[in-house]
Each structure stands twice: as structure tokens, then as C-alpha cells.
Amino acid sequence: MKIRRVAANNRKRAFEVRTSRKTLRFPYRKADPPPSLKDRIRRVFVDQELGREAFTYELQSCRNGSILAEQVLEYNQDPAQLRDLVLYNLTIEARKRVAAGSLSKREIIRRLGTSATQFYRLLDQTNYRKSVDRMLSLLPVLA
């Protein structure tokens, strides 16, 4: 997700992050280092060096901090971000069960009624195109 614009809203004590779809808030208290009344924000900008996927802020004490777009999405509980996180955790659990289980991979594939290629796609934690339902059908086979 690319960040288009960011602004500091001192009244709400939060950063307002504008993306192509919506505006999200990220509170100062979640930032590291956190801005305060004695150490205010001097400037905030979308960081080009981080591929416009983060923003950086500078405090009056010359300390800097950067916030990733993923942190903003996680704080706002974005459904797509939560789905990807659940898929990632299910995939890691499935990989652990395959490694620790007594069933061979061929037997797991047979019980799932799928192809070997599809099975290996399910175990790929970088593949977010798979469905949560398919991952949930894999876990009982591995139990």
C-alpha cells in the first residue's frame, strides 16, 4: 500500500495517513519515539526512500521515527491485512504439523483430494492468493 499524504493532527494527537482508498489515523502514543507536549513534531513526510510505504517524522529534539503502512493498517484493523495475517499464521502451523506428523506428503495430498502443486502452494507462506477455507481443510488432515 502506497501512502499519498501524511499530516500531524495535534488536536487529535494522531497522524492522518492518506492512501489511494481512505484516510487512516495512527495515534502519537504508538509511535517510537512518541511526540509529546514538550517534544513536538517539527515535520512529517512520506518517505521516498522506503518506497512510499512508510512515513517519517522529526521531533524538535532532532529525534526521528518511521511508521510503516503495515503498522497503520494493523492498528486500524484493516480486514485485508487481518486476512493476510491469519493466512500466514495458518500456513506456519500447517508447515509445523507436516514436519512433525507421521503421514507422508503423498498421503496428505490423497486425503485432501488435491494435486501436489496445490498442496505445495498451500504450504507457501508468501502465497496470499489461497483461501482461508482451503487452509482450514488442511489442518484436520494434519491433526
Disulfide bonds with the S-S distance in Angstrom:
none
